[in-house]
């Protein structure tokens, strides 16, 4: 029998043979409070193009009780193996298949996840099916192009609420929830959420239509649920998307469910979006967190059209699904009337594109339109290329064809393919019609090749300051060893911003937009003009490219980076400086000096927090080891100075408090953390609330200042699931050999930790100040990781493969050990990719450390 890994060829053959009409799914969750397994009964009706043919249906279950095909009982022991039920050569033109199985609850965030809240000791369930996990709950033809209608019937414990894709029925007297059939949708966007959830309800009203809106969370989080703010963003999204897409919201209601231990940010189940419940903020957070939550809300809402209404045929177009949702969510935040985040493109440039640039320089870089051969390929492809580079290139495409033409093409696309499946060519064809642009060459250059271009200005200036020649030079750097592509020069639509110093501020005085193509693009419009203080290529961030400043612009920006009057050019220059640091073109100590000189003038809190994270990362990984302590001391002292100087109660104060807590190291600094925790010292305006208390305690634990007794006492104050995760992380962070051994055993030698707890434990285990304690685990990692990959679920195994790789042990020995393992272990493609990516991080850090040492 084939294994659990569906290939694209198998999916294509099955789609040619079968047309699926409907599913009727009956689940008995009445014993969910105790866990274990539950009864799953599936009745699926489908047609076969060839009578007498054979096929298979997908199911992951501990036991199959009954398989009946067209009235004939099949021997379950003979037809069920791995994740498939074979359908022998008995298919008719029209078929009815019944499958009864015992399916298992999970604690991994895959399939039907079961969580018990320590506050009320009640169980809470939710499904997560992307990519191939509907088969963990019911028998299904698990591929996106075999759409069908779904009718769920669910028996639940008394007092529970059950939510699905269709509107929730009135509470039944017999505790059996019977849902109406859905429209035709893919298996991976069906959903069930069940438990004694708290809910708030409203509506979206437009043109006589009334769409029910619901927000759900656990009762223990209800006091923190700011439902009005969530509804406000949701309504803005409905208004903006319906106008831009010229297609009414396609489902009967829209629920958003904040669920526990969720692996991703959110999931676009049709009409029943699940969102990680860390977005219900129980402590003070900065505005950047609210902006991030709003983007997530809008991203999933956009998927109701692009992904749910019109769905990719196969997973090689996953990038388009995610990129479209990301691009339109950011555009909505930037443009929607009443939006609180009109600067969202600054955030995009500062965070999403930084992620994309990092991913695109790894050995695993791949074309945006990746070759997805099987499910293993797609499971590791939720990456910075699929999301961030794809969205960046989509933004470039909008600039290339024109925004109005882009949305006119999208409108035609939705009308033509509603409730169907498409390929990339369907969207590009619609855009070609509305824009008049030939997108085949553009698509080949941007979507079918990997790697980043570098754009540099080449400027010649006369003695009187007049520009005598100006050109944009495009480079295609060599790709990392192992990358499956060749360096490519591409067509770019960019803006060139000209900036002057006026009253100590950098003000844009002119902007030129043009197409850049080939190695050298002359810009005649700038010849004969006075050279400005700063020339910024790719101003407004229209294209996807690494940008370098000419020598004079770099000099001015270094002295005045915080003085741009607008946030986006600042973010672009910050991103360029960070990229140069990662590439070893700017020493870590010089990056630190640049941040310290400019961050105090940075008003955008999202940019400030990124600079804080990047500086810490640079000091931990890219600083020369013999200078690292000096750099960390300088950074920590600066963080404390900014904490004390920040406006009381401000976002900047909170972000500097967290930054200081992350690196406090001297006895005096650690005494301050303890005093803030105890309340014996205060800082005006700084609320030491639940989550900040855990931040302080976590650092005290990692430095040996807080023991198990202190951790247990804090957990007693916060007897919640979040508190349990924080406590697990703090225990793992303790700087003793015993604590590290206990942590390693809990993750590697046992498989009992739930996904969220395991993630917290791994985060606590890996402490940059504890390299000597972690050194023995490098060899252990390579001895166990293949076995873990083969024995754990994908999500759990990926957490371990990435989280426990010895990334802090930056040395040639780590590279050699990795290479020896790759050669001997012969891991499958997915595990090989994850380990190779981690190896690339160590290799980059070695080069950056050498550059930092040389600069001394």
C-alpha positions in Angstrom: 0.0 0.0 0.0 1.2 3.6 -0.6 2.3 5.6 2.4 0.7 8.7 3.9 2.3 11.1 1.4 -0.1 12.0 -1.4 1.7 12.9 -4.6 0.6 15.5 -7.2 0.4 12.7 -9.9 -1.9 10.7 -7.7 -4.1 13.7 -7.0 -4.3 14.5 -10.7 -5.4 10.9 -11.6 -8.0 10.9 -8.8 -9.4 14.3 -9.9 -9.7 13.0 -13.5 -11.6 10.0 -12.3 -13.8 11.3 -9.6 -16.4 14.1 -9.1 -17.4 14.4 -5.4 -20.9 15.5 -4.7 -21.5 15.5 -1.0 -20.4 14.4 2.5 -22.6 13.7 5.4 -20.4 13.5 8.5 -21.7 12.3 11.9 -19.3 12.7 14.9 -19.9 11.6 18.5 -18.0 14.0 20.7 -20.0 13.3 23.8 -17.0 11.8 25.6 -14.7 14.7 24.7 -14.2 15.7 28.3 -12.3 12.4 28.9 -10.4 12.4 25.6 -9.2 9.3 23.8 -11.1 8.6 20.6 -14.5 9.4 19.1 -16.8 7.8 16.6 -16.7 9.2 13.1 -19.1 8.2 10.4 -18.8 9.5 6.9 -21.2 9.0 4.0 -19.8 10.4 0.8 -21.5 10.4 -2.6 -19.4 10.7 -5.7 -19.3 9.9 -9.4 -16.6 8.0 -11.3 -15.8 8.7 -14.9 -14.9 5.0 -15.5 -17.1 2.1 -14.2 -15.0 -0.7 -12.7 -12.1 1.6 -11.9 -10.3 1.7 -8.5 -9.3 4.6 -6.3 -8.8 5.4 -2.6 -10.1 7.7 0.1 -7.9 9.2 2.8 -8.3 8.6 6.6 -5.9 8.7 9.6 -7.5 6.8 12.4 -6.6 4.2 15.1 -9.3 1.9 13.9 -11.7 1.5 11.0 -14.9 -0.3 12.0 -16.9 -0.4 8.8 -16.4 0.3 5.1 -19.4 -0.1 2.8 -19.2 0.7 -0.9 -22.4 0.8 -2.9 -24.0 -1.6 -0.4 -21.1 -4.0 -0.4 -19.3 -4.4 2.9 -15.5 -4.4 2.5 -13.0 -6.0 4.9 -11.6 -3.0 6.8 -8.4 -5.0 7.7 -7.8 -5.6 4.0 -8.5 -2.2 2.5 -7.2 0.2 5.3 -3.5 0.8 5.7 -1.4 3.8 6.5 -3.7 6.7 5.7 -5.7 5.2 2.9 -8.8 3.1 2.3 -8.5 1.3 -1.0 -11.6 1.3 -3.2 -11.1 -1.8 -5.3 -12.4 -2.1 -8.9 -16.0 -1.8 -7.8 -16.7 1.8 -8.7 -19.9 2.6 -10.5 -21.0 5.7 -12.3 -22.6 7.0 -9.2 -21.2 5.8 -5.8 -22.0 5.9 -2.1 -19.3 5.1 0.4 -19.9 4.7 4.2 -16.9 4.7 6.5 -17.2 4.3 10.3 -14.0 4.8 12.3 -12.6 5.5 15.7 -10.7 8.8 15.3 -8.3 10.3 17.8 -8.2 13.7 19.6 -4.8 15.3 19.3 -2.7 17.7 21.3 -0.5 18.8 18.4 -2.8 21.4 16.8 -3.5 19.0 13.8 -6.8 17.4 13.1 -9.3 17.7 16.1 -7.2 19.4 18.9 -8.4 18.9 22.4 -7.4 21.3 25.2 -8.4 21.4 28.9 -8.4 24.8 30.4 -6.8 24.7 33.9 -9.1 27.6 35.0 -12.4 25.8 34.6 -11.1 22.2 33.8 -13.4 22.1 30.8 -12.3 20.7 27.4 -12.3 22.9 24.3 -12.0 21.5 20.8 -11.2 22.9 17.4 -10.1 21.5 14.0 -7.1 22.5 11.9 -7.1 20.8 8.5 -4.6 22.5 6.3 -2.8 20.8 4.6 -3.9 17.2 4.8 -5.6 16.8 8.2 -9.4 16.6 7.5 -8.5 12.9 7.1 -7.8 12.8 10.8 -11.5 13.5 11.6 -13.5 12.0 8.7 -12.8 9.9 5.6 -12.2 12.4 2.7 -10.7 12.8 -0.7 -8.1 15.1 0.7 -7.1 17.4 -2.1 -8.2 21.0 -2.9 -9.8 20.4 -6.3 -12.3 17.7 -5.2 -14.8 20.1 -3.8 -18.1 19.0 -2.3 -20.9 20.1 0.0 -20.5 19.1 3.7 -23.3 18.4 6.2 -22.1 17.9 9.8 -24.0 16.3 12.6 -22.3 16.4 16.0 -23.3 14.9 19.3 -21.7 17.0 22.1 -21.7 17.1 25.9 -24.5 19.1 27.5 -23.9 22.8 27.8 -21.5 22.9 24.9 -21.8 25.0 21.7 -20.8 23.6 18.4 -19.7 25.9 15.5 -19.1 24.9 11.9 -19.0 26.5 8.4 -22.8 26.7 8.2 -24.9 28.8 10.6 -25.1 27.4 14.1 -28.5 25.8 14.8 -30.6 26.6 17.9 -29.3 24.7 21.0 -30.8 21.2 20.6 -32.5 19.5 23.5 -30.8 16.2 22.7 -27.3 17.8 22.4 -27.1 16.7 18.7 -26.1 19.7 16.5 -27.4 19.3 13.0 -25.9 21.8 10.4 -27.2 22.6 7.0 -25.0 21.6 4.0 -22.2 24.0 3.0 -21.7 25.4 -0.5 -19.1 23.5 -2.5 -15.8 23.9 -0.7 -12.5 22.1 -0.3 -11.9 19.6 2.6 -9.2 21.7 4.2 -11.4 24.7 4.9 -14.2 22.7 6.7 -14.2 23.2 10.4 -15.7 22.2 13.8 -15.2 24.1 17.0 -16.9 22.7 20.1 -16.9 23.4 23.8 -18.4 25.8 26.4 -17.1 28.8 24.5 -18.1 32.4 25.4 -19.5 34.4 22.5 -20.4 37.9 21.4 -22.6 38.5 18.3 -23.3 41.4 15.8 -24.0 41.8 12.1 -22.6 43.4 9.0 -25.3 45.4 7.2 -25.1 46.4 3.5 -27.7 46.9 0.8 -30.4 45.1 2.7 -28.2 42.1 3.5 -27.4 41.2 7.1 -24.4 38.9 7.7 -24.3 37.4 11.2 -20.9 38.0 12.9 -19.7 36.1 15.9 -16.6 36.2 18.1 -15.7 33.3 20.4 -13.2 32.6 23.1 -12.8 30.6 26.3 -14.7 32.0 29.3 -11.4 32.4 31.1 -10.4 35.0 28.5 -13.8 36.7 28.2 -12.8 39.6 30.5 -10.0 40.5 28.1 -11.9 40.1 24.8 -12.2 43.5 23.1 -15.0 42.4 20.8 -15.9 45.9 19.6 -12.3 46.5 18.2 -12.4 43.1 16.4 -15.8 43.8 14.9 -14.6 47.3 13.8 -11.7 45.9 11.8 -13.9 43.1 10.5 -16.6 45.5 9.2 -13.9 47.7 7.6 -12.6 44.6 5.8 -16.1 43.6 4.6 -16.7 47.1 3.2 -13.3 47.4 1.5 -13.2 43.8 0.0 -16.8 43.8 -1.3 -16.1 47.1 -3.1 -12.7 46.0 -4.5 -13.8 42.5 -5.4 -17.3 43.5 -6.7 -18.5 40.2 -5.3 -20.7 39.9 -2.2 -19.3 37.9 0.8 -20.0 34.3 -0.4 -21.0 32.5 2.9 -24.0 32.6 5.2 -22.2 34.0 8.3 -18.8 34.9 9.6 -17.5 33.7 12.9 -14.0 34.3 14.4 -13.0 31.9 17.1 -10.0 32.6 19.3 -8.8 29.1 20.2 -6.0 27.7 22.4 -2.7 26.2 21.4 -3.0 27.2 17.8 0.1 26.5 15.7 -0.4 29.3 13.1 -1.7 32.9 13.3 -5.1 31.9 12.0 -6.9 29.7 9.5 -9.4 30.6 6.8 -12.1 28.0 7.4 -15.1 29.1 5.4 -17.3 31.3 7.6 -15.5 29.9 10.8 -12.1 31.4 11.1 -9.9 30.1 13.9 -7.3 32.5 15.4 -4.7 31.9 18.0 -6.0 33.2 21.3 -2.8 35.0 22.2 -4.5 37.7 20.2 -6.9 38.2 23.1 -4.5 40.4 25.0 -4.6 39.8 28.7 -1.8 42.3 29.4 -0.7 45.7 28.0 0.7 45.4 24.4 2.0 48.0 22.0 0.0 49.3 19.0 2.2 47.0 16.8 0.4 44.0 18.4 -3.0 45.5 17.6 -1.9 46.2 14.0 -0.6 42.7 13.6 -3.9 41.3 14.9 -5.9 43.5 12.5 -3.7 42.3 9.6 -4.4 38.7 10.6 -8.1 39.4 10.8 -8.1 41.0 7.3 -5.9 38.3 5.8 -8.3 35.6 6.8 -11.3 37.6 5.6 -9.7 38.1 2.2 -9.3 34.3 2.0 -13.1 34.0 2.0 -12.9 35.1 -1.7 -9.4 34.2 -2.7 -8.9 30.7 -1.4 -12.4 29.6 -0.3 -14.7 30.9 -3.0 -12.0 30.3 -5.7 -9.4 27.7 -4.7 -6.1 26.6 -6.1 -6.1 23.4 -8.0 -3.0 22.0 -6.3 -0.6 23.3 -3.7 2.0 24.7 -6.1 -0.3 27.8 -6.1 -0.4 28.0 -2.3 1.9 31.1 -2.7 -0.8 32.9 -4.7 -3.5 32.0 -2.1 -1.4 33.4 0.8 0.2 36.3 -1.1 -3.1 37.6 -2.3 -4.5 37.6 1.2 -1.4 39.3 2.6 -1.2 42.0 -0.1 -4.9 42.8 0.1 -5.0 42.8 3.9 -2.1 45.4 4.0 -3.7 47.4 1.2 -7.0 47.5 3.2 -5.2 48.6 6.3 -3.5 51.4 4.3 -6.5 52.6 2.4 -9.8 51.7 4.2 -11.6 54.7 5.6 -11.2 54.9 9.3 -8.3 52.5 9.4 -6.0 53.1 12.4 -2.9 51.8 10.5 -2.4 53.9 7.4 1.3 53.3 7.8 0.9 49.5 7.2 3.2 49.5 4.2 5.9 50.6 6.5 5.2 47.6 8.7 5.2 45.4 5.6 8.6 46.7 4.5 10.0 46.4 7.9 8.8 42.9 8.8 7.4 40.8 5.9 10.0 41.8 3.4 12.8 41.3 5.9 11.5 37.7 6.3 11.4 37.3 2.5 15.0 38.6 2.0 16.2 36.2 4.7 14.4 33.2 3.2 15.5 34.0 -0.3 19.1 33.8 0.6 18.9 30.3 2.1 20.0 27.2 0.2 16.4 26.1 0.2 15.3 29.2 -1.8 12.9 28.3 -4.5 10.8 30.0 -7.1 7.6 31.6 -5.8 5.7 29.2 -7.9 7.4 26.2 -6.2 7.4 22.7 -7.5 5.2 20.8 -5.1 5.6 17.1 -5.8 3.7 15.8 -2.7 2.3 16.7 0.7 5.8 16.6 2.3 6.9 19.4 0.0 4.0 21.7 0.9 4.2 21.1 4.6 7.6 22.9 4.8 6.6 25.5 2.2 4.7 27.8 4.5 7.7 30.1 4.4 9.0 33.6 3.6 8.9 32.9 -0.1 5.2 31.8 -0.1 3.9 34.6 2.1 6.3 37.5 2.1 8.1 37.4 -1.2 4.9 36.4 -3.0 3.1 39.4 -1.5 6.0 41.7 -2.4 6.0 40.5 -6.0 2.2 40.9 -6.1 2.6 44.5 -5.0 5.2 44.8 -7.8 2.6 43.3 -10.2 0.0 45.9 -9.1 2.4 48.7 -9.8 3.3 47.1 -13.1 -0.3 46.7 -14.4 -2.0 49.5 -12.5 -4.1 49.3 -9.3 -7.4 49.9 -11.1 -6.6 47.4 -13.8 -5.5 44.8 -11.2 -8.8 44.9 -9.3 -10.9 45.0 -12.4 -9.1 41.8 -13.5 -9.6 40.2 -10.0 -13.4 41.0 -10.3 -13.6 39.2 -13.5 -11.6 36.3 -12.1 -14.1 35.8 -9.1 -17.1 36.0 -11.4 -15.7 33.4 -13.8 -14.5 30.9 -11.2 -16.8 31.1 -8.2 -16.8 27.9 -6.1 -14.3 26.4 -8.6 -10.6 25.7 -8.8 -8.0 27.6 -10.8 -4.4 27.9 -11.8 -2.1 30.9 -11.8 -2.7 31.2 -15.6 -6.4 32.0 -14.9 -5.6 35.1 -12.9 -2.8 36.3 -15.1 -5.1 35.9 -18.2 -7.7 38.1 -16.5 -5.0 40.7 -15.7 -3.7 40.7 -19.2 -7.1 41.5 -20.5 -7.6 44.5 -18.2 -4.1 45.9 -18.4 -3.0 45.2 -21.9 0.3 44.0 -20.5 1.9 40.7 -21.6 2.5 39.0 -18.3 4.1 35.7 -19.6 7.6 37.2 -19.6 7.0 38.9 -16.3 5.7 35.7 -14.8 8.7 33.7 -16.0 11.2 36.2 -14.5 9.4 36.8 -11.2 7.6 33.6 -10.4 9.7 30.8 -11.9 13.1 31.9 -10.7 14.6 32.3 -7.3 16.9 34.8 -5.6 17.1 38.6 -5.0 18.3 41.4 -7.2 20.4 44.2 -5.9 19.8 47.7 -7.1 22.5 50.4 -6.8 22.6 54.0 -8.1 25.5 54.9 -10.3 25.9 58.7 -10.1 28.4 61.0 -11.7 28.5 64.6 -10.4 30.3 67.7 -11.7 32.3 70.0 -9.4 29.3 72.4 -9.1 27.1 69.5 -7.8 25.2 68.9 -11.0 24.4 65.3 -12.0 26.2 64.5 -15.2 25.0 60.9 -15.5 22.6 58.6 -13.5 21.8 55.0 -13.9 20.3 52.1 -11.9 22.6 49.1 -11.9 20.9 45.7 -11.3 22.8 42.7 -10.0 21.8 39.1 -9.7 24.1 37.7 -6.9 25.0 34.0 -7.1 22.5 31.8 -5.3 23.5 29.7 -2.3 24.9 26.2 -3.0 22.1 23.8 -3.5 19.6 26.4 -4.8 17.6 25.0 -7.7 17.7 28.1 -9.9 20.0 30.5 -11.7 20.7 34.2 -11.0 18.2 36.3 -13.0 17.9 39.9 -13.9 14.3 41.0 -13.7 12.0 43.9 -14.8 11.3 46.2 -11.8 8.8 49.0 -11.4 10.5 51.4 -8.9 10.3 54.9 -7.7 13.5 57.0 -7.0 13.1 59.4 -4.1 15.2 62.6 -3.8 15.6 63.9 -0.3 17.1 67.1 1.1 18.0 68.2 4.6 15.6 71.0 5.6 15.6 72.2 9.2 17.4 69.1 10.3 14.8 66.8 8.6 15.1 64.7 5.5 12.3 65.7 3.2 11.4 64.2 -0.1 11.6 67.0 -2.8 10.9 64.8 -5.8 10.0 61.4 -7.0 10.5 59.6 -10.3 8.8 56.3 -11.2 10.1 54.2 -14.0 10.7 50.6 -15.3 14.1 49.1 -14.6 15.2 46.2 -16.8 18.6 44.6 -17.6 21.9 45.4 -16.0 21.9 49.1 -16.4 19.0 51.5 -16.8 19.9 55.2 -17.5 17.7 57.8 -15.9 18.0 60.8 -18.1 15.4 62.8 -16.1 18.0 63.3 -13.4 20.8 64.5 -15.6 21.5 68.2 -15.2 19.8 68.5 -11.8 21.6 69.4 -8.6 22.6 66.3 -6.6 20.3 65.8 -3.6 21.4 64.9 -0.1 20.0 61.4 -0.4 19.0 59.3 -3.4 16.7 56.4 -2.4 16.1 53.7 -4.9 12.8 51.7 -4.6 11.2 54.5 -2.6 7.6 53.7 -1.6 8.8 50.0 -1.7 7.2 49.1 -5.0 9.5 46.3 -6.0 11.2 43.4 -4.4 15.0 44.0 -4.3 17.8 44.7 -2.0 18.8 48.4 -2.3 22.2 49.9 -1.7 22.9 53.6 -1.1 25.6 55.5 -2.9 28.5 56.7 -0.8 27.2 60.3 -0.3 23.7 59.1 0.5 25.0 56.5 3.0 27.0 59.2 4.8 23.9 61.4 5.2 21.7 58.6 6.2 24.1 57.3 8.7 24.0 60.7 10.4 20.3 61.3 9.9 18.5 58.0 9.5 16.0 59.0 12.2 15.3 62.3 10.6 13.2 61.2 7.6 9.8 62.9 8.0 8.0 59.8 6.8 8.2 56.3 8.3 8.5 54.3 5.1 11.8 55.7 3.8 13.2 55.2 7.3 12.0 51.6 7.3 13.6 51.0 3.9 17.0 52.4 5.1 16.8 50.4 8.4 16.1 47.3 6.3 19.0 48.0 4.1 21.3 48.4 7.1 20.1 45.2 8.6 20.6 43.4 5.3 24.2 44.7 5.1 24.8 43.5 8.6 23.6 40.0 7.8 25.7 40.0 4.6 28.8 41.0 6.5 29.0 44.4 4.7 28.3 46.3 7.9 30.0 45.3 11.1 27.7 44.4 14.0 29.3 47.0 16.2 28.6 49.6 13.5 25.0 48.4 13.2 24.7 48.8 17.0 26.1 52.4 16.7 23.6 53.2 13.9 20.7 51.9 15.9 21.7 53.7 19.0 22.0 57.0 17.0 18.7 56.7 15.3 16.2 54.6 17.3 15.5 57.4 19.7 14.0 59.4 16.9 11.9 56.5 15.5 8.2 57.1 16.1 6.9 53.9 14.5 6.6 51.4 17.4 6.7 48.5 15.0 10.0 49.6 13.5 11.4 50.2 17.1 10.5 46.7 18.1 12.1 45.2 15.0 15.2 47.2 15.6 15.3 45.9 19.2 14.9 42.3 18.0 17.5 42.6 15.3 20.0 44.3 17.5 19.7 41.5 20.0 20.0 38.9 17.3 23.1 40.6 15.8 24.8 40.7 19.2 24.0 37.1 19.9 25.0 35.7 16.5 26.9 38.2 14.4 29.2 39.9 16.9 32.8 38.8 17.2 32.8 36.6 20.3 35.5 38.5 22.1 33.5 41.8 21.7 30.1 40.4 22.3 30.0 41.0 26.0 31.0 44.7 25.4 28.3 45.1 22.8 25.6 43.5 25.0 26.6 45.7 27.9 26.4 48.8 25.8 23.0 47.7 24.4 21.6 46.8 27.9 22.7 50.1 29.4 21.1 52.0 26.4 17.9 50.0 26.9 17.7 51.0 30.6 18.4 54.6 29.7 15.6 54.6 27.1 13.2 52.8 29.6 13.7 55.6 32.1 13.5 58.3 29.6 10.4 57.1 27.7 7.0 58.8 28.2 5.3 57.1 31.1 2.7 54.5 30.0 3.8 54.7 26.3 4.3 51.9 23.9 8.0 52.9 23.7 8.3 52.5 27.5 6.9 49.0 27.4 9.0 47.9 24.4 12.2 49.2 26.2 11.2 47.4 29.4 11.0 44.1 27.5 14.3 44.8 25.7 16.1 45.6 28.9 14.7 42.5 30.6 15.9 40.3 27.8 19.5 41.3 28.3 19.9 42.5 31.9 23.2 41.0 33.1 24.9 42.8 35.9 24.0 42.3 39.5 22.6 45.8 39.6 20.4 45.3 36.5 19.1 42.0 37.8 18.4 43.5 41.2 16.2 46.1 39.3 14.3 43.3 37.6 13.7 41.6 41.0 12.6 44.9 42.5 10.2 45.6 39.7 8.8 42.1 40.1 8.5 42.4 43.9 7.0 45.9 43.6 9.8 47.4 45.8 10.7 49.7 43.0 8.6 51.2 40.3 9.1 53.2 37.1 6.5 55.8 36.5 3.8 54.6 34.0 5.2 51.1 33.7 2.5 48.6 34.6 4.1 45.4 35.8 1.2 43.2 34.7 0.9 39.5 34.3 2.9 39.0 31.1 5.6 41.5 32.0 6.0 39.7 35.3 6.7 36.5 33.4 9.2 38.4 31.2 11.1 39.6 34.3 10.9 36.2 36.0 12.1 34.4 32.8 15.3 36.4 32.7 15.8 36.0 36.4 15.4 32.2 36.0 17.8 32.2 33.0 20.5 34.0 35.1 20.1 31.8 38.1 18.4 34.4 40.2 14.9 32.7 40.3 14.6 29.0 41.4 11.8 26.5 41.1 10.1 27.9 44.2 9.9 31.4 42.6 8.5 29.9 39.4 5.9 27.9 41.2 4.9 30.9 43.2 4.3 33.0 40.0 2.4 30.1 38.5 0.1 30.1 41.6 -0.6 33.8 40.8 -1.4 33.0 37.2 -3.1 29.5 37.1 -3.9 29.7 33.4 -2.7 27.9 30.3 -0.5 30.9 29.5 0.9 30.8 32.9 1.7 27.1 32.5 3.5 27.8 29.3 5.5 30.7 30.8 6.4 28.5 33.8 7.6 25.7 31.6 9.8 28.1 29.6 11.3 29.6 32.8 12.1 26.1 34.2 13.8 25.2 30.9 15.8 28.4 31.0 17.5 27.7 34.4 21.3 27.7 34.0 22.0 24.2 35.4 23.0 20.9 33.8 20.1 19.3 35.6 17.5 21.7 34.2 18.8 21.2 30.7 18.7 17.4 31.0 15.2 17.5 32.3 14.1 19.7 29.5 15.8 17.6 26.8 14.1 14.5 28.2 10.7 16.1 28.2 10.9 17.0 24.6 13.1 14.3 23.0 12.5 11.2 25.1 8.8 11.8 25.7 6.0 12.7 23.3 3.5 13.9 25.9 4.0 17.7 25.7 1.2 19.5 23.9 2.3 21.7 21.0 2.2 25.0 22.8 4.0 23.8 25.9 6.7 22.1 23.8 7.2 25.3 21.9 7.6 27.2 25.2 10.0 24.6 26.6 12.2 24.7 23.5 12.3 28.5 23.7 13.4 28.4 27.3 16.0 25.7 26.7 17.9 27.7 24.0 19.5 30.6 25.9 22.3 32.7 24.2 24.1 33.1 27.6 24.3 29.3 28.1 26.4 28.1 25.2 28.6 25.9 27.4 25.6 24.2 28.9 24.1 23.6 25.4 27.3 22.3 23.8 26.8 18.7 24.7 23.4 18.6 23.1 24.8 19.3 19.6 25.9 15.6 19.2 22.7 14.4 20.8 20.6 16.4 18.4 22.1 14.7 15.4 21.7 11.3 17.0 18.0 11.6 17.5 16.5 14.0 15.0 15.8 11.5 12.2 14.0 9.2 14.6 11.9 12.0 15.9 11.0 13.1 12.4 9.8 9.6 11.6 7.8 9.1 14.8 6.1 12.4 15.6 3.5 14.4 13.8 4.7 17.0 11.3 4.1 20.0 13.5 5.8 18.5 16.6 8.7 17.2 14.6 9.3 20.5 12.9 9.3 22.4 16.2 12.1 20.1 17.4 14.1 19.9 14.2 14.3 23.7 14.0 14.2 24.7 17.7 16.9 22.3 19.0 19.4 22.7 16.1 22.6 24.0 17.7 22.3 27.4 16.1 24.0 29.2 19.0 27.2 27.1 18.6 28.6 29.2 15.7 31.6 27.2 14.6 33.1 25.2 11.8 32.6 22.1 14.0 28.8 22.7 13.9 28.9 23.0 10.1 31.1 19.8 9.9 28.8 17.9 12.2 25.8 18.9 10.1 27.4 17.9 6.8 28.4 14.5 8.2 24.8 13.9 9.4 23.3 15.0 6.1 25.6 12.6 4.2 25.1 9.6 6.6 21.4 9.9 7.7 19.9 10.3 4.2 16.9 12.3 5.6 13.8 12.8 3.5 13.5 16.1 1.5 11.5 17.9 4.1 13.8 17.2 7.1 16.9 17.8 4.9 15.5 21.2 4.0 14.9 22.3 7.6 18.4 21.2 8.8 20.1 22.7 5.8 18.4 26.0 6.5 19.6 26.0 10.1 23.1 25.2 8.9 23.0 28.2 6.6 22.2 30.4 9.6 25.4 29.2 11.3 27.5 29.7 8.2 26.1 33.3 7.8 26.9 34.0 11.4 30.5 32.8 11.0 31.0 35.2 8.1 29.4 38.1 10.0 31.5 37.4 13.1 34.6 37.5 10.9 33.5 40.8 9.4 32.8 42.3 12.8 36.3 41.2 14.1 38.0 42.6 11.0 36.3 46.0 11.5 38.0 46.3 14.9 
